[in-house]
Amino acid sequence: MSASLHDRSWPRPRARIGLIVPSVNTLTEPQFNRYAPPGVTFHVSRTRIHLDKTLGQQTPEILAAAELLADARCDLILYHCTGMSMGSGRAAEQQLVQDIARIGGRPAASTATAIVTAMHVLGIGNVVLNSPYEQAMNDLERSFLAEADITVLADRALALPVPDGMCGATPDVWVETTVALARDDAEAYFVSCTNIQAIDAIAELEAKLGKPVVTSNQAALWYALRRCGIKDDIPALGRLFRHDLPQAQRQAAA
């Protein structure tokens, strides 16, 4: 006789990762699902980005999204927008992460957390920045990284239209524009934004440049997996995935 429905259990995934993404973001989910190791699931809430408001002013909307992800028993809740998580400075970003953890009752992080941690793990003290943003956003990211003891040696802001210009720029665009910024004194290259196809260019860029390449989605995926105790290497995503988190930041999946 077959077991009753009450006797059947749903196998728990290796990790449930909760993401709070901008409402216009259409690339993070397919990229994470494509590259993540088996047994990892992603659960997404969305918020609108208000460029005329500070991160603190947008916190209530972000926390409402975090509460929904907490209901899904996510092992980690990550606020996943590079520009907004960096744009109001490091203290505001760290406060947001603390607020998400408090309201959601779950471990929390942001894209900025992931990027800075990735750069520190790789031993990076300076980078060249490439992005689809307007120059004003690059300037804010420069300031944020400086607070984390990372110097931006040079940058390029492509000023692509939102969102289609950002999404539509192929991996070849990111290879061409990043290689054009190559310089001997750069320790690494940072391609910023969660809603671009740069993650698919990492392997080629590292081969051409001979230096580590960090992108927003790559760093966020790496950080989320490692925080959940998942140490799988993903060779297509570059040198970063050969590394674990610092001991102080490791946390096994709940």
C-alpha atoms as an extended CHARMM CRD file, in Angstrom:
* protein
*
       254  EXT
         1         1  MET       CA              0.0000000000        0.0000000000        0.0000000000  PROA      1               0.0000000000
         2         2  SER       CA              1.3190000000        3.4230000000       -0.8750000000  PROA      2               0.0000000000
         3         3  ALA       CA              2.1090000000        5.8690000000        1.8920000000  PROA      3               0.0000000000
         4         4  SER       CA             -0.5610000000        8.3830000000        2.7330000000  PROA      4               0.0000000000
         5         5  LEU       CA             -0.1840000000       11.9740000000        1.6490000000  PROA      5               0.0000000000
         6         6  HSD       CA              0.5270000000       12.8940000000        5.2660000000  PROA      6               0.0000000000
         7         7  ASP       CA              3.5480000000       10.5720000000        5.3190000000  PROA      7               0.0000000000
         8         8  ARG       CA              5.2110000000       12.1450000000        2.2880000000  PROA      8               0.0000000000
         9         9  SER       CA              7.8100000000       14.8150000000        2.9460000000  PROA      9               0.0000000000
        10        10  TRP       CA              8.9740000000       17.5280000000        0.5700000000  PROA      10              0.0000000000
        11        11  PRO       CA             12.7790000000       17.3820000000        0.2610000000  PROA      11              0.0000000000
        12        12  ARG       CA             14.3070000000       20.5620000000        1.6220000000  PROA      12              0.0000000000
        13        13  PRO       CA             16.6550000000       22.3330000000       -0.8230000000  PROA      13              0.0000000000
        14        14  ARG       CA             20.3100000000       22.8240000000        0.0260000000  PROA      14              0.0000000000
        15        15  ALA       CA             19.5150000000       26.5060000000        0.4630000000  PROA      15              0.0000000000
        16        16  ARG       CA             16.6620000000       28.9430000000       -0.0320000000  PROA      16              0.0000000000
        17        17  ILE       CA             18.0100000000       32.3380000000       -1.0170000000  PROA      17              0.0000000000
        18        18  GLY       CA             15.7260000000       35.3430000000       -0.8760000000  PROA      18              0.0000000000
        19        19  LEU       CA             16.3680000000       38.2880000000       -3.2020000000  PROA      19              0.0000000000
        20        20  ILE       CA             14.8960000000       41.7750000000       -3.0970000000  PROA      20              0.0000000000
        21        21  VAL       CA             15.4140000000       43.1400000000       -6.6050000000  PROA      21              0.0000000000
        22        22  PRO       CA             14.4440000000       46.3240000000       -8.4500000000  PROA      22              0.0000000000
        23        23  SER       CA             11.1040000000       46.0010000000      -10.2150000000  PROA      23              0.0000000000
        24        24  VAL       CA             12.7780000000       46.4930000000      -13.6260000000  PROA      24              0.0000000000
        25        25  ASN       CA             15.2980000000       43.6730000000      -13.1020000000  PROA      25              0.0000000000
        26        26  THR       CA             14.7640000000       40.7780000000      -15.5150000000  PROA      26              0.0000000000
        27        27  LEU       CA             18.2410000000       39.1910000000      -15.6220000000  PROA      27              0.0000000000
        28        28  THR       CA             19.1130000000       38.2170000000      -12.0520000000  PROA      28              0.0000000000
        29        29  GLU       CA             16.6340000000       35.3430000000      -11.7730000000  PROA      29              0.0000000000
        30        30  PRO       CA             17.5680000000       33.5630000000      -15.0220000000  PROA      30              0.0000000000
        31        31  GLN       CA             21.2800000000       34.0720000000      -14.3930000000  PROA      31              0.0000000000
        32        32  PHE       CA             21.1540000000       32.7530000000      -10.8370000000  PROA      32              0.0000000000
        33        33  ASN       CA             19.0640000000       29.7720000000      -11.8760000000  PROA      33              0.0000000000
        34        34  ARG       CA             21.4340000000       29.0210000000      -14.7450000000  PROA      34              0.0000000000
        35        35  TYR       CA             24.6530000000       29.1390000000      -12.7450000000  PROA      35              0.0000000000
        36        36  ALA       CA             23.6470000000       27.9560000000       -9.2770000000  PROA      36              0.0000000000
        37        37  PRO       CA             24.5060000000       24.3890000000       -8.2510000000  PROA      37              0.0000000000
        38        38  PRO       CA             21.6940000000       21.8340000000       -7.9890000000  PROA      38              0.0000000000
        39        39  GLY       CA             19.4640000000       22.0270000000       -4.9610000000  PROA      39              0.0000000000
        40        40  VAL       CA             19.5510000000       25.8120000000       -4.4740000000  PROA      40              0.0000000000
        41        41  THR       CA             16.3100000000       27.7560000000       -4.8910000000  PROA      41              0.0000000000
        42        42  PHE       CA             15.7500000000       31.4890000000       -5.2990000000  PROA      42              0.0000000000
        43        43  HSD       CA             12.7310000000       33.4230000000       -4.0830000000  PROA      43              0.0000000000
        44        44  VAL       CA             12.2020000000       37.0120000000       -5.1950000000  PROA      44              0.0000000000
        45        45  SER       CA             10.4300000000       40.0980000000       -3.9180000000  PROA      45              0.0000000000
        46        46  ARG       CA             10.4670000000       43.3530000000       -5.8800000000  PROA      46              0.0000000000
        47        47  THR       CA             10.5950000000       47.0200000000       -4.9780000000  PROA      47              0.0000000000
        48        48  ARG       CA             10.6430000000       50.1750000000       -7.0610000000  PROA      48              0.0000000000
        49        49  ILE       CA             13.8360000000       52.2100000000       -7.1410000000  PROA      49              0.0000000000
        50        50  HSD       CA             13.4050000000       55.9120000000       -6.4380000000  PROA      50              0.0000000000
        51        51  LEU       CA             16.5450000000       57.6870000000       -7.5980000000  PROA      51              0.0000000000
        52        52  ASP       CA             15.4300000000       60.8940000000       -5.9330000000  PROA      52              0.0000000000
        53        53  LYS       CA             15.3630000000       59.2270000000       -2.4890000000  PROA      53              0.0000000000
        54        54  THR       CA             18.0860000000       57.9940000000       -0.1750000000  PROA      54              0.0000000000
        55        55  LEU       CA             18.4270000000       54.3660000000        0.8040000000  PROA      55              0.0000000000
        56        56  GLY       CA             17.0520000000       55.2380000000        4.2340000000  PROA      56              0.0000000000
        57        57  GLN       CA             13.9460000000       56.8140000000        2.7130000000  PROA      57              0.0000000000
        58        58  GLN       CA             13.3030000000       53.6250000000        0.7330000000  PROA      58              0.0000000000
        59        59  THR       CA             13.8860000000       51.3020000000        3.6810000000  PROA      59              0.0000000000
        60        60  PRO       CA             10.1910000000       50.8100000000        4.6330000000  PROA      60              0.0000000000
        61        61  GLU       CA              9.3950000000       49.4120000000        1.1800000000  PROA      61              0.0000000000
        62        62  ILE       CA             12.4910000000       47.2040000000        1.2790000000  PROA      62              0.0000000000
        63        63  LEU       CA             11.5990000000       45.8590000000        4.7170000000  PROA      63              0.0000000000
        64        64  ALA       CA              8.0810000000       45.0050000000        3.5620000000  PROA      64              0.0000000000
        65        65  ALA       CA              9.6420000000       42.8580000000        0.8410000000  PROA      65              0.0000000000
        66        66  ALA       CA             11.9800000000       41.2760000000        3.4000000000  PROA      66              0.0000000000
        67        67  GLU       CA              9.0410000000       40.2500000000        5.5790000000  PROA      67              0.0000000000
        68        68  LEU       CA              7.5160000000       38.3510000000        2.6610000000  PROA      68              0.0000000000
        69        69  LEU       CA             10.7560000000       36.4760000000        2.0640000000  PROA      69              0.0000000000
        70        70  ALA       CA             10.9630000000       35.6170000000        5.7470000000  PROA      70              0.0000000000
        71        71  ASP       CA              7.5670000000       33.9320000000        5.3740000000  PROA      71              0.0000000000
        72        72  ALA       CA              9.1850000000       31.6830000000        2.7470000000  PROA      72              0.0000000000
        73        73  ARG       CA             11.7780000000       30.5410000000        5.3340000000  PROA      73              0.0000000000
        74        74  CYS       CA             14.6840000000       31.8180000000        3.2680000000  PROA      74              0.0000000000
        75        75  ASP       CA             18.1150000000       31.0530000000        4.7070000000  PROA      75              0.0000000000
        76        76  LEU       CA             19.4550000000       34.4290000000        3.6210000000  PROA      76              0.0000000000
        77        77  ILE       CA             17.7300000000       37.6230000000        2.4700000000  PROA      77              0.0000000000
        78        78  LEU       CA             19.8300000000       39.7750000000        0.1360000000  PROA      78              0.0000000000
        79        79  TYR       CA             18.9220000000       43.2790000000       -1.0210000000  PROA      79              0.0000000000
        80        80  HSD       CA             20.1140000000       43.0330000000       -4.5920000000  PROA      80              0.0000000000
        81        81  CYS       CA             20.7100000000       46.3910000000       -6.2280000000  PROA      81              0.0000000000
        82        82  THR       CA             24.2590000000       47.6410000000       -6.6420000000  PROA      82              0.0000000000
        83        83  GLY       CA             23.6180000000       51.3360000000       -7.1660000000  PROA      83              0.0000000000
        84        84  MET       CA             21.1240000000       51.7250000000       -4.3330000000  PROA      84              0.0000000000
        85        85  SER       CA             23.0400000000       49.6030000000       -1.8390000000  PROA      85              0.0000000000
        86        86  MET       CA             26.1650000000       51.6840000000       -2.4760000000  PROA      86              0.0000000000
        87        87  GLY       CA             24.6060000000       55.0390000000       -3.2760000000  PROA      87              0.0000000000
        88        88  SER       CA             24.0290000000       56.3920000000        0.2460000000  PROA      88              0.0000000000
        89        89  GLY       CA             27.3460000000       55.3290000000        1.7490000000  PROA      89              0.0000000000
        90        90  ARG       CA             28.5520000000       52.3870000000        3.7690000000  PROA      90              0.0000000000
        91        91  ALA       CA             26.8820000000       53.2960000000        7.0570000000  PROA      91              0.0000000000
        92        92  ALA       CA             23.4520000000       53.4520000000        5.3910000000  PROA      92              0.0000000000
        93        93  GLU       CA             24.0550000000       50.1130000000        3.6620000000  PROA      93              0.0000000000
        94        94  GLN       CA             25.0870000000       48.4210000000        6.8960000000  PROA      94              0.0000000000
        95        95  GLN       CA             22.0550000000       49.8760000000        8.6780000000  PROA      95              0.0000000000
        96        96  LEU       CA             19.7690000000       48.4870000000        5.9880000000  PROA      96              0.0000000000
        97        97  VAL       CA             21.3010000000       45.0170000000        6.3340000000  PROA      97              0.0000000000
        98        98  GLN       CA             20.7840000000       45.1480000000       10.1020000000  PROA      98              0.0000000000
        99        99  ASP       CA             17.1640000000       46.2550000000        9.6060000000  PROA      99              0.0000000000
       100       100  ILE       CA             16.4610000000       43.4230000000        7.1420000000  PROA      100             0.0000000000
       101       101  ALA       CA             17.9110000000       40.8770000000        9.5550000000  PROA      101             0.0000000000
       102       102  ARG       CA             15.8480000000       42.2950000000       12.3950000000  PROA      102             0.0000000000
       103       103  ILE       CA             12.5240000000       42.5340000000       10.5700000000  PROA      103             0.0000000000
       104       104  GLY       CA             12.9370000000       39.2590000000        8.7070000000  PROA      104             0.0000000000
       105       105  GLY       CA             14.4680000000       37.2700000000       11.5160000000  PROA      105             0.0000000000
       106       106  ARG       CA             16.9100000000       35.8300000000        8.9670000000  PROA      106             0.0000000000
       107       107  PRO       CA             20.5640000000       36.4670000000        8.0590000000  PROA      107             0.0000000000
       108       108  ALA       CA             20.8050000000       39.3980000000        5.6510000000  PROA      108             0.0000000000
       109       109  ALA       CA             23.1750000000       41.0760000000        3.2270000000  PROA      109             0.0000000000
       110       110  SER       CA             23.2240000000       43.4260000000        0.2530000000  PROA      110             0.0000000000
       111       111  THR       CA             24.9090000000       43.4390000000       -3.1260000000  PROA      111             0.0000000000
       112       112  ALA       CA             27.3650000000       45.9580000000       -1.7350000000  PROA      112             0.0000000000
       113       113  THR       CA             28.1630000000       43.5660000000        1.1450000000  PROA      113             0.0000000000
       114       114  ALA       CA             28.8790000000       40.8290000000       -1.3870000000  PROA      114             0.0000000000
       115       115  ILE       CA             31.0500000000       42.9780000000       -3.6610000000  PROA      115             0.0000000000
       116       116  VAL       CA             33.2090000000       44.3880000000       -0.8810000000  PROA      116             0.0000000000
       117       117  THR       CA             33.6120000000       40.9400000000        0.6940000000  PROA      117             0.0000000000
       118       118  ALA       CA             34.5630000000       39.4620000000       -2.6840000000  PROA      118             0.0000000000
       119       119  MET       CA             37.1980000000       42.1140000000       -3.2600000000  PROA      119             0.0000000000
       120       120  HSD       CA             38.6710000000       41.6860000000        0.2100000000  PROA      120             0.0000000000
       121       121  VAL       CA             38.7990000000       37.8960000000       -0.1660000000  PROA      121             0.0000000000
       122       122  LEU       CA             40.6040000000       38.3170000000       -3.4900000000  PROA      122             0.0000000000
       123       123  GLY       CA             43.0660000000       40.7240000000       -1.8860000000  PROA      123             0.0000000000
       124       124  ILE       CA             42.0190000000       43.5980000000       -4.1340000000  PROA      124             0.0000000000
       125       125  GLY       CA             43.0800000000       47.1150000000       -3.1500000000  PROA      125             0.0000000000
       126       126  ASN       CA             42.2490000000       48.8620000000       -6.4050000000  PROA      126             0.0000000000
       127       127  VAL       CA             39.9150000000       48.2780000000       -9.3400000000  PROA      127             0.0000000000
       128       128  VAL       CA             38.8390000000       49.6420000000      -12.6750000000  PROA      128             0.0000000000
       129       129  LEU       CA             35.0720000000       50.2080000000      -12.7720000000  PROA      129             0.0000000000
       130       130  ASN       CA             32.8320000000       49.7090000000      -15.8010000000  PROA      130             0.0000000000
       131       131  SER       CA             29.0660000000       50.2030000000      -15.6450000000  PROA      131             0.0000000000
       132       132  PRO       CA             25.9050000000       50.9400000000      -17.6500000000  PROA      132             0.0000000000
       133       133  TYR       CA             25.1140000000       53.8870000000      -15.3610000000  PROA      133             0.0000000000
       134       134  GLU       CA             25.3210000000       57.6330000000      -15.6670000000  PROA      134             0.0000000000
       135       135  GLN       CA             28.5530000000       59.1060000000      -14.3210000000  PROA      135             0.0000000000
       136       136  ALA       CA             26.8570000000       60.3430000000      -11.1390000000  PROA      136             0.0000000000
       137       137  MET       CA             26.1890000000       56.7580000000      -10.0520000000  PROA      137             0.0000000000
       138       138  ASN       CA             29.7610000000       55.7330000000      -10.7980000000  PROA      138             0.0000000000
       139       139  ASP       CA             30.9150000000       58.5890000000       -8.5900000000  PROA      139             0.0000000000
       140       140  LEU       CA             28.7730000000       57.2940000000       -5.7180000000  PROA      140             0.0000000000
       141       141  GLU       CA             30.1860000000       53.7960000000       -6.1570000000  PROA      141             0.0000000000
       142       142  ARG       CA             33.7110000000       55.2180000000       -6.1560000000  PROA      142             0.0000000000
       143       143  SER       CA             32.9980000000       56.8630000000       -2.8100000000  PROA      143             0.0000000000
       144       144  PHE       CA             31.4590000000       53.7250000000       -1.3320000000  PROA      144             0.0000000000
       145       145  LEU       CA             34.4170000000       51.5640000000       -2.3640000000  PROA      145             0.0000000000
       146       146  ALA       CA             36.8410000000       54.1450000000       -0.9710000000  PROA      146             0.0000000000
       147       147  GLU       CA             35.1250000000       53.7350000000        2.4130000000  PROA      147             0.0000000000
       148       148  ALA       CA             35.9620000000       50.0260000000        2.1390000000  PROA      148             0.0000000000
       149       149  ASP       CA             39.6430000000       50.8010000000        1.3630000000  PROA      149             0.0000000000
       150       150  ILE       CA             39.2890000000       49.9930000000       -2.3450000000  PROA      150             0.0000000000
       151       151  THR       CA             40.5280000000       52.6160000000       -4.8040000000  PROA      151             0.0000000000
       152       152  VAL       CA             38.8780000000       53.0370000000       -8.2010000000  PROA      152             0.0000000000
       153       153  LEU       CA             41.7760000000       53.8290000000      -10.5320000000  PROA      153             0.0000000000
       154       154  ALA       CA             39.5850000000       54.6120000000      -13.5330000000  PROA      154             0.0000000000
       155       155  ASP       CA             35.9730000000       54.1930000000      -14.5380000000  PROA      155             0.0000000000
       156       156  ARG       CA             33.6250000000       54.2970000000      -17.4760000000  PROA      156             0.0000000000
       157       157  ALA       CA             29.8940000000       55.0220000000      -17.3480000000  PROA      157             0.0000000000
       158       158  LEU       CA             28.1810000000       53.8620000000      -20.5340000000  PROA      158             0.0000000000
       159       159  ALA       CA             24.9060000000       55.6950000000      -19.7720000000  PROA      159             0.0000000000
       160       160  LEU       CA             22.7570000000       52.9490000000      -21.2920000000  PROA      160             0.0000000000
       161       161  PRO       CA             18.9590000000       53.4200000000      -21.3870000000  PROA      161             0.0000000000
       162       162  VAL       CA             17.0230000000       51.8560000000      -18.4920000000  PROA      162             0.0000000000
       163       163  PRO       CA             16.1130000000       49.0450000000      -18.6240000000  PROA      163             0.0000000000
       164       164  ASP       CA             16.3190000000       47.8320000000      -22.2260000000  PROA      164             0.0000000000
       165       165  GLY       CA             19.7130000000       49.2880000000      -23.0280000000  PROA      165             0.0000000000
       166       166  MET       CA             21.1950000000       47.7290000000      -19.9210000000  PROA      166             0.0000000000
       167       167  CYS       CA             19.6000000000       44.3140000000      -20.4560000000  PROA      167             0.0000000000
       168       168  GLY       CA             20.2390000000       44.3310000000      -24.1790000000  PROA      168             0.0000000000
       169       169  ALA       CA             23.9820000000       44.9420000000      -24.0270000000  PROA      169             0.0000000000
       170       170  THR       CA             25.4480000000       41.5410000000      -24.9080000000  PROA      170             0.0000000000
       171       171  PRO       CA             28.3880000000       39.8950000000      -23.1110000000  PROA      171             0.0000000000
       172       172  ASP       CA             30.5680000000       41.0220000000      -26.0340000000  PROA      172             0.0000000000
       173       173  VAL       CA             29.8050000000       44.6310000000      -25.1340000000  PROA      173             0.0000000000
       174       174  TRP       CA             31.1640000000       44.0550000000      -21.6320000000  PROA      174             0.0000000000
       175       175  VAL       CA             34.2370000000       42.2980000000      -22.9480000000  PROA      175             0.0000000000
       176       176  GLU       CA             35.0040000000       45.0810000000      -25.4240000000  PROA      176             0.0000000000
       177       177  THR       CA             34.3790000000       48.0100000000      -23.0790000000  PROA      177             0.0000000000
       178       178  THR       CA             36.1870000000       46.4710000000      -20.1140000000  PROA      178             0.0000000000
       179       179  VAL       CA             39.2540000000       45.3630000000      -22.0840000000  PROA      179             0.0000000000
       180       180  ALA       CA             39.4500000000       48.9170000000      -23.4350000000  PROA      180             0.0000000000
       181       181  LEU       CA             40.0080000000       50.0670000000      -19.8240000000  PROA      181             0.0000000000
       182       182  ALA       CA             42.9470000000       47.6950000000      -19.2280000000  PROA      182             0.0000000000
       183       183  ARG       CA             45.9020000000       49.0800000000      -17.3040000000  PROA      183             0.0000000000
       184       184  ASP       CA             48.9580000000       47.4270000000      -15.8220000000  PROA      184             0.0000000000
       185       185  ASP       CA             48.4870000000       48.7830000000      -12.2960000000  PROA      185             0.0000000000
       186       186  ALA       CA             44.9010000000       47.5070000000      -11.9410000000  PROA      186             0.0000000000
       187       187  GLU       CA             44.5310000000       44.6150000000       -9.5040000000  PROA      187             0.0000000000
       188       188  ALA       CA             41.0370000000       43.7260000000      -10.7420000000  PROA      188             0.0000000000
       189       189  TYR       CA             38.0690000000       44.8760000000      -12.8210000000  PROA      189             0.0000000000
       190       190  PHE       CA             34.5910000000       45.5330000000      -11.4640000000  PROA      190             0.0000000000
       191       191  VAL       CA             31.5920000000       45.4950000000      -13.8280000000  PROA      191             0.0000000000
       192       192  SER       CA             28.7050000000       46.9450000000      -11.8480000000  PROA      192             0.0000000000
       193       193  CYS       CA             24.9200000000       46.4410000000      -12.0830000000  PROA      193             0.0000000000
       194       194  THR       CA             22.5850000000       43.5160000000      -11.4370000000  PROA      194             0.0000000000
       195       195  ASN       CA             20.5700000000       43.9190000000      -14.6380000000  PROA      195             0.0000000000
       196       196  ILE       CA             23.2750000000       43.3380000000      -17.2590000000  PROA      196             0.0000000000
       197       197  GLN       CA             24.8070000000       40.3310000000      -19.0390000000  PROA      197             0.0000000000
       198       198  ALA       CA             28.3340000000       40.8110000000      -17.6830000000  PROA      198             0.0000000000
       199       199  ILE       CA             28.2260000000       37.5490000000      -15.7190000000  PROA      199             0.0000000000
       200       200  ASP       CA             28.4950000000       35.6930000000      -19.0350000000  PROA      200             0.0000000000
       201       201  ALA       CA             31.6950000000       37.5710000000      -19.9100000000  PROA      201             0.0000000000
       202       202  ILE       CA             33.7270000000       36.7860000000      -16.7770000000  PROA      202             0.0000000000
       203       203  ALA       CA             35.7260000000       33.8230000000      -18.0780000000  PROA      203             0.0000000000
       204       204  GLU       CA             36.6910000000       35.6260000000      -21.2830000000  PROA      204             0.0000000000
       205       205  LEU       CA             37.5490000000       38.8220000000      -19.4570000000  PROA      205             0.0000000000
       206       206  GLU       CA             39.7770000000       37.0770000000      -16.9330000000  PROA      206             0.0000000000
       207       207  ALA       CA             41.5620000000       35.2620000000      -19.7560000000  PROA      207             0.0000000000
       208       208  LYS       CA             42.1410000000       38.4940000000      -21.7070000000  PROA      208             0.0000000000
       209       209  LEU       CA             43.0340000000       40.7140000000      -18.7410000000  PROA      209             0.0000000000
       210       210  GLY       CA             44.9140000000       38.2220000000      -16.5710000000  PROA      210             0.0000000000
       211       211  LYS       CA             43.2680000000       39.7210000000      -13.4750000000  PROA      211             0.0000000000
       212       212  PRO       CA             40.2040000000       38.9010000000      -11.3490000000  PROA      212             0.0000000000
       213       213  VAL       CA             36.8760000000       40.1960000000      -12.5930000000  PROA      213             0.0000000000
       214       214  VAL       CA             34.0230000000       40.9230000000      -10.1830000000  PROA      214             0.0000000000
       215       215  THR       CA             30.4620000000       41.5280000000      -11.3340000000  PROA      215             0.0000000000
       216       216  SER       CA             27.3960000000       42.2960000000       -9.2540000000  PROA      216             0.0000000000
       217       217  ASN       CA             25.4840000000       39.0750000000       -9.9040000000  PROA      217             0.0000000000
       218       218  GLN       CA             28.5640000000       36.8750000000       -9.6640000000  PROA      218             0.0000000000
       219       219  ALA       CA             29.5730000000       38.3870000000       -6.3070000000  PROA      219             0.0000000000
       220       220  ALA       CA             26.0340000000       38.1960000000       -4.9170000000  PROA      220             0.0000000000
       221       221  LEU       CA             25.6090000000       34.5610000000       -5.9620000000  PROA      221             0.0000000000
       222       222  TRP       CA             29.0190000000       33.6300000000       -4.5200000000  PROA      222             0.0000000000
       223       223  TYR       CA             28.3190000000       35.4130000000       -1.2520000000  PROA      223             0.0000000000
       224       224  ALA       CA             24.8350000000       33.9310000000       -0.8380000000  PROA      224             0.0000000000
       225       225  LEU       CA             26.0380000000       30.3910000000       -1.5180000000  PROA      225             0.0000000000
       226       226  ARG       CA             28.9740000000       30.6790000000        0.8470000000  PROA      226             0.0000000000
       227       227  ARG       CA             26.8340000000       32.1920000000        3.6250000000  PROA      227             0.0000000000
       228       228  CYS       CA             24.6170000000       29.1390000000        3.2780000000  PROA      228             0.0000000000
       229       229  GLY       CA             27.5780000000       26.7760000000        3.5670000000  PROA      229             0.0000000000
       230       230  ILE       CA             27.6880000000       25.8060000000       -0.1210000000  PROA      230             0.0000000000
       231       231  LYS       CA             31.2790000000       25.6970000000       -1.3650000000  PROA      231             0.0000000000
       232       232  ASP       CA             30.7970000000       24.5040000000       -4.9530000000  PROA      232             0.0000000000
       233       233  ASP       CA             33.1660000000       25.9310000000       -7.5410000000  PROA      233             0.0000000000
       234       234  ILE       CA             31.5630000000       27.3850000000      -10.6770000000  PROA      234             0.0000000000
       235       235  PRO       CA             34.5010000000       27.7030000000      -13.1200000000  PROA      235             0.0000000000
       236       236  ALA       CA             32.6010000000       29.9000000000      -15.5790000000  PROA      236             0.0000000000
       237       237  LEU       CA             32.3090000000       32.5390000000      -12.8600000000  PROA      237             0.0000000000
       238       238  GLY       CA             36.0030000000       33.0870000000      -12.4330000000  PROA      238             0.0000000000
       239       239  ARG       CA             38.6230000000       33.2040000000       -9.7190000000  PROA      239             0.0000000000
       240       240  LEU       CA             36.2220000000       34.3500000000       -7.0230000000  PROA      240             0.0000000000
       241       241  PHE       CA             34.5210000000       30.9510000000       -6.8170000000  PROA      241             0.0000000000
       242       242  ARG       CA             37.7810000000       29.3060000000       -5.7470000000  PROA      242             0.0000000000
       243       243  HSD       CA             37.4530000000       31.1000000000       -2.4180000000  PROA      243             0.0000000000
       244       244  ASP       CA             35.3880000000       30.7690000000        0.7460000000  PROA      244             0.0000000000
       245       245  LEU       CA             34.1540000000       33.5620000000        3.0030000000  PROA      245             0.0000000000
       246       246  PRO       CA             36.2500000000       34.7800000000        5.9100000000  PROA      246             0.0000000000
       247       247  GLN       CA             35.5790000000       32.6730000000        9.0030000000  PROA      247             0.0000000000
       248       248  ALA       CA             33.6330000000       35.4600000000       10.7160000000  PROA      248             0.0000000000
       249       249  GLN       CA             31.0570000000       35.5790000000        7.9290000000  PROA      249             0.0000000000
       250       250  ARG       CA             30.4410000000       31.8590000000        7.4060000000  PROA      250             0.0000000000
       251       251  GLN       CA             27.0590000000       30.5190000000        8.3630000000  PROA      251             0.0000000000
       252       252  ALA       CA             25.6170000000       27.1040000000        7.6770000000  PROA      252             0.0000000000
       253       253  ALA       CA             22.1940000000       26.9330000000        6.0910000000  PROA      253             0.0000000000
       254       254  ALA       CA             19.3370000000       26.7910000000        8.5510000000  PROA      254             0.0000000000
